[in-house]
């Protein structure tokens, strides 16, 4: 079993993506690295968006990890 962790890194926002874009790229990398046997911890997903966008994005991301079959925690 491996543990994958995604948390915001404010210092890494110099790539022109902005906070939301940077978080999505990091979440995608965690998703691709995870397996059904992974423990995934996502911290502050979709910050910098509206409440509605945050809820919709979070639900979609969690659904993707659920379909992969791993254990995912959203903080």
MMTF fields as JSON, N, C-alpha, C and O atoms, coordinates in Angstrom:
{
  "mmtfVersion": "1.0.0",
  "mmtfProducer": "UNKNOWN",
  "numBonds": 299,
  "numAtoms": 300,
  "numGroups": 75,
  "numChains": 1,
  "numModels": 1,
  "chainsPerModel": [1],
  "groupsPerChain": [75],
  "chainIdList": ["A"],
  "bondAtomList": [4, 2, 8, 6, 12, 10, 16, 14, 20, 18, 24, 22, 28, 26, 32, 30, 36, 34, 40, 38, 44, 42, 48, 46, 52, 50, 56, 54, 60, 58, 64, 62, 68, 66, 72, 70, 76, 74, 80, 78, 84, 82, 88, 86, 92, 90, 96, 94, 100, 98, 104, 102, 108, 106, 112, 110, 116, 114, 120, 118, 124, 122, 128, 126, 132, 130, 136, 134, 140, 138, 144, 142, 148, 146, 152, 150, 156, 154, 160, 158, 164, 162, 168, 166, 172, 170, 176, 174, 180, 178, 184, 182, 188, 186, 192, 190, 196, 194, 200, 198, 204, 202, 208, 206, 212, 210, 216, 214, 220, 218, 224, 222, 228, 226, 232, 230, 236, 234, 240, 238, 244, 242, 248, 246, 252, 250, 256, 254, 260, 258, 264, 262, 268, 266, 272, 270, 276, 274, 280, 278, 284, 282, 288, 286, 292, 290, 296, 294],
  "bondOrderList": [1, 1, 1, 1, 1, 1, 1, 1, 1, 1, 1, 1, 1, 1, 1, 1, 1, 1, 1, 1, 1, 1, 1, 1, 1, 1, 1, 1, 1, 1, 1, 1, 1, 1, 1, 1, 1, 1, 1, 1, 1, 1, 1, 1, 1, 1, 1, 1, 1, 1, 1, 1, 1, 1, 1, 1, 1, 1, 1, 1, 1, 1, 1, 1, 1, 1, 1, 1, 1, 1, 1, 1, 1, 1],
  "groupList": [{"groupName": "UNK", "atomNameList": ["N", "CA", "C", "O"], "elementList": ["N", "C", "C", "O"], "formalChargeList": [0, 0, 0, 0], "bondAtomList": [1, 0, 2, 1, 3, 2], "bondOrderList": [1, 1, 2], "singleLetterCode": "X", "chemCompType": "L-PEPTIDE LINKING"}],
  "groupTypeList": [0, 0, 0, 0, 0, 0, 0, 0, 0, 0, 0, 0, 0, 0, 0, 0, 0, 0, 0, 0, 0, 0, 0, 0, 0, 0, 0, 0, 0, 0, 0, 0, 0, 0, 0, 0, 0, 0, 0, 0, 0, 0, 0, 0, 0, 0, 0, 0, 0, 0, 0, 0, 0, 0, 0, 0, 0, 0, 0, 0, 0, 0, 0, 0, 0, 0, 0, 0, 0, 0, 0, 0, 0, 0, 0],
  "groupIdList": [1, 2, 3, 4, 5, 6, 7, 8, 9, 10, 11, 12, 13, 14, 15, 16, 17, 18, 19, 20, 21, 22, 23, 24, 25, 26, 27, 28, 29, 30, 31, 32, 33, 34, 35, 36, 37, 38, 39, 40, 41, 42, 43, 44, 45, 46, 47, 48, 49, 50, 51, 52, 53, 54, 55, 56, 57, 58, 59, 60, 61, 62, 63, 64, 65, 66, 67, 68, 69, 70, 71, 72, 73, 74, 75],
  "secStructList": [7, 7, 3, 3, 3, 3, 7, 7, 7, 4, 4, 4, 7, 6, 6, 1, 1, 2, 2, 2, 2, 2, 2, 2, 2, 2, 2, 2, 2, 2, 2, 2, 2, 7, 7, 6, 6, 7, 3, 3, 3, 3, 7, 1, 6, 6, 6, 6, 1, 7, 2, 2, 2, 2, 2, 2, 2, 2, 2, 2, 2, 2, 2, 2, 2, 2, 2, 2, 6, 7, 3, 3, 3, 3, 7],
  "xCoordList": [0.85, 0.0, 0.891, 1.883, 0.548, 1.268, 0.324, -0.895, 0.91, 0.141, 0.465, 1.633, -0.567, -0.438, -1.048, -2.124, -0.374, -0.825, -0.772, 0.232, -1.844, -1.912, -2.273, -3.292, -1.442, -1.715, -1.262, -0.338, -1.906, -1.513, -0.097, 0.321, 0.63, 1.96, 1.948, 2.154, 1.709, 1.588, 2.851, 2.778, 3.997, 5.265, 5.447, 6.358, 4.623, 4.77, 3.796, 3.473, 3.331, 2.327, 2.932, 2.214, 4.2, 4.851, 4.736, 5.375, 3.945, 3.838, 2.731, 2.486, 2.052, 1.007, -0.346, -1.296, -0.462, -1.713, -2.655, -3.866, -2.144, -2.968, -3.142, -2.768, -3.709, -3.833, -4.715, -4.343, -5.871, -6.788, -6.16, -6.234, -5.553, -4.916, -3.773, -3.605, -2.98, -1.878, -2.396, -1.839, -3.463, -4.046, -4.589, -4.429, -5.228, -5.752, -4.63, -4.766, -3.528, -2.39, -1.811, -1.475, -1.696, -1.155, -2.124, -1.699, -3.429, -4.427, -4.41, -4.537, -4.255, -4.162, -2.952, -3.042, -1.822, -0.615, -0.839, -0.409, -1.51, -1.82, -2.763, -2.578, -3.77, -4.726, -4.021, -4.273, -3.145, -2.446, -1.467, -1.222, -0.908, 0.045, -0.635, -0.011, -1.902, -2.594, -3.097, -3.296, -3.293, -3.847, -5.013, -5.32, -5.651, -6.749, -6.276, -7.084, -4.991, -4.442, -3.874, -3.273, -4.052, -3.499, -4.399, -5.617, -3.76, -4.461, -4.173, -3.013, -5.214, -5.057, -5.597, -6.713, -4.793, -5.204, -5.151, -4.099, -6.295, -6.402, -6.685, -7.629, -5.881, -6.009, -6.373, -5.673, -7.459, -7.921, -8.08, -7.469, -8.884, -9.148, -10.01, -10.994, -9.66, -10.438, -10.498, -11.505, -9.46, -9.414, -9.324, -8.792, -9.836, -9.791, -10.956, -10.941, -11.967, -13.161, -14.373, -14.255, -15.52, -16.745, -17.126, -16.619, -18.006, -18.454, -19.072, -18.792, -19.904, -20.565, -19.551, -19.65, -18.575, -17.543, -16.697, -16.328, -16.402, -15.614, -16.344, -15.74, -17.638, -18.416, -18.513, -18.348, -18.779, -18.904, -17.576, -17.534, -16.497, -15.18, -14.778, -14.289, -14.986, -14.637, -15.412, -14.839, -16.7, -17.517, -17.011, -16.931, -16.674, -16.173, -14.833, -14.615, -13.936, -12.625, -12.77, -12.168, -13.563, -13.765, -14.404, -14.065, -15.318, -15.939, -14.898, -14.948, -13.963, -12.909, -12.048, -11.738, -11.656, -10.867, -11.697, -11.168, -12.987, -13.87, -13.922, -13.853, -14.044, -14.103, -12.797, -12.794, -11.7, -10.42, -10.345, -9.57, -11.151, -11.243, -10.314, -10.176, -9.664, -8.76, -9.468, -10.624, -8.778, -9.299, -8.868, -7.676, -9.826, -9.531, -10.132, -11.29, -9.334, -9.778, -9.619, -8.551, -10.673, -10.628, -10.688, -11.648, -9.657, -9.594, -10.034, -10.06],
  "yCoordList": [-1.181, 0.0, 1.238, 1.289, 2.221, 3.483, 4.607, 4.496, 5.677, 6.842, 7.994, 8.321, 8.605, 9.774, 10.958, 10.838, 12.105, 13.277, 14.509, 14.761, 15.267, 16.519, 17.626, 17.55, 18.653, 19.835, 21.067, 20.985, 22.198, 23.406, 23.84, 23.781, 24.276, 24.845, 26.226, 26.371, 27.222, 28.59, 29.043, 29.816, 28.578, 29.002, 28.495, 28.95, 27.586, 26.992, 27.58, 26.924, 28.8, 29.381, 30.227, 31.01, 30.097, 30.92, 30.354, 30.868, 29.318, 28.689, 29.281, 28.788, 30.336, 30.981, 30.312, 30.778, 29.244, 28.502, 29.09, 28.891, 29.796, 30.237, 29.103, 27.963, 29.421, 28.412, 27.235, 26.078, 27.524, 26.456, 25.543, 24.32, 26.129, 25.339, 24.492, 23.341, 25.07, 24.335, 23.166, 22.07, 23.388, 22.3, 21.195, 20.015, 21.561, 20.537, 19.7, 18.483, 20.339, 19.605, 18.643, 17.506, 19.089, 18.236, 17.101, 15.973, 17.396, 16.357, 15.317, 14.122, 15.755, 14.815, 13.907, 12.705, 14.469, 13.665, 12.618, 11.473, 13.006, 12.062, 10.982, 9.8, 11.383, 10.422, 9.393, 8.194, 9.859, 8.95, 8.042, 6.916, 8.516, 7.708, 6.716, 5.751, 6.942, 6.079, 4.8, 4.725, 3.794, 2.515, 2.177, 2.933, 1.058, 0.624, 0.358, 0.359, 0.134, -0.145, 1.102, 0.998, 2.262, 3.501, 4.116, 3.939, 4.842, 5.743, 7.14, 7.542, 7.881, 9.212, 10.247, 10.119, 11.273, 12.374, 13.647, 14.019, 14.311, 15.57, 16.685, 16.594, 17.722, 18.821, 20.1, 20.502, 20.728, 22.003, 21.957, 22.746, 21.052, 20.918, 22.072, 22.433, 22.641, 23.681, 25.009, 25.712, 25.362, 26.677, 27.746, 27.499, 28.908, 29.999, 29.995, 30.735, 29.174, 29.132, 29.466, 29.625, 29.568, 29.81, 28.537, 27.458, 28.662, 27.502, 26.453, 25.262, 26.883, 25.951, 25.208, 23.997, 25.961, 25.332, 24.357, 23.282, 24.749, 23.891, 22.582, 21.511, 22.661, 21.457, 20.554, 19.339, 21.144, 20.355, 19.705, 18.519, 20.475, 19.938, 18.841, 17.787, 19.092, 18.101, 16.807, 15.723, 16.905, 15.713, 14.936, 13.708, 15.633, 14.965, 14.282, 13.151, 14.975, 14.401, 13.177, 12.135, 13.302, 12.174, 10.987, 9.839, 11.251, 10.178, 9.433, 8.209, 10.175, 9.539, 8.624, 7.505, 9.093, 8.251, 7.06, 5.958, 7.271, 6.175, 5.093, 3.903, 5.505, 4.546, 3.764, 2.627, 4.375, 3.674, 2.624, 1.672, 2.801, 1.81, 2.014, 1.118, 3.178, 3.395, 4.098, 4.503, 4.237, 4.967, 6.42, 6.709, 7.33, 8.736, 9.558, 9.371, 10.469, 11.378, 12.793, 13.16, 13.592, 15.006, 15.824, 15.738, 16.617, 17.462, 18.861, 19.747],
  "zCoordList": [0.0, 0.0, 0.0, 0.727, -0.8, -0.795, -0.37, -0.497, 0.131, 0.564, -0.368, -0.58, -0.922, -1.791, -1.068, -0.483, -1.1, -0.354, -1.24, -1.907, -1.245, -2.003, -1.037, -0.35, -0.981, -0.157, -0.939, -1.748, -0.702, -1.433, -1.084, 0.073, -2.098, -1.912, -2.542, -3.747, -1.735, -2.221, -2.933, -3.888, -2.486, -3.08, -4.508, -5.2, -4.963, -6.29, -7.314, -8.304, -7.087, -7.984, -9.101, -9.723, -9.37, -10.384, -11.794, -12.711, -11.987, -13.306, -14.169, -15.27, -13.692, -14.481, -14.401, -15.03, -13.653, -13.544, -12.502, -12.595, -11.531, -10.414, -9.43, -9.704, -8.287, -7.229, -7.655, -7.456, -8.236, -8.629, -9.688, -9.576, -10.698, -11.75, -11.224, -11.626, -10.315, -9.711, -8.894, -8.957, -8.123, -7.332, -8.22, -7.908, -9.32, -10.23, -10.837, -10.97, -11.203, -11.758, -10.724, -11.053, -9.49, -8.433, -8.11, -7.861, -8.112, -7.845, -8.96, -8.694, -10.191, -11.319, -11.161, -11.409, -10.752, -10.56, -9.468, -9.608, -8.381, -7.301, -7.825, -7.533, -8.596, -9.152, -10.027, -9.909, -10.896, -11.8, -11.059, -11.493, -9.955, -9.18, -8.252, -7.809, -7.955, -6.992, -7.647, -8.86, -6.793, -7.228, -6.304, -5.382, -6.549, -5.691, -4.259, -3.33, -4.08, -2.753, -2.076, -1.007, -2.67, -2.126, -1.069, -1.072, -0.169, 0.747, 0.218, 0.125, -0.127, -0.705, 0.276, 0.779, 0.54, 1.408, 0.581, 0.06, 0.463, -0.276, 0.722, 1.506, 0.695, 1.639, 0.889, -0.041, 1.294, 0.73, -0.783, -1.505, -1.244, -2.672, -3.17, -2.523, -4.287, -4.98, -4.239, -4.326, -3.522, -2.883, -3.967, -5.049, -3.676, -4.639, -5.609, -6.592, -5.352, -6.19, -5.324, -4.109, -5.953, -5.188, -4.439, -4.745, -3.471, -2.704, -3.628, -3.487, -4.566, -5.475, -6.353, -6.547, -6.88, -7.708, -6.882, -7.354, -5.656, -4.776, -4.502, -4.556, -4.209, -3.921, -5.155, -5.05, -6.313, -7.546, -7.917, -8.242, -7.871, -8.21, -7.233, -7.638, -5.951, -4.926, -5.131, -5.028, -5.418, -5.648, -6.861, -6.818, -7.931, -9.134, -8.887, -9.322, -8.188, -7.896, -6.992, -7.254, -5.937, -5.02, -5.733, -5.447, -6.654, -7.422, -8.268, -8.382, -8.857, -9.642, -8.795, -9.204, -7.609, -6.708, -6.228, -6.082, -5.984, -5.558, -6.631, -6.323, -7.884, -8.973, -9.114, -9.586, -8.707, -8.716, -7.613, -7.703, -6.579, -5.523, -4.349, -3.515, -4.258, -3.132, -1.978, -2.103, -0.874, 0.283, 0.151, 0.049, 0.153, -0.04, 1.086, 1.459, 1.622, 2.666, 2.145, 1.655, 2.247, 1.882, 3.153, 3.918, 3.372, 4.561, 4.19, 5.043]
}
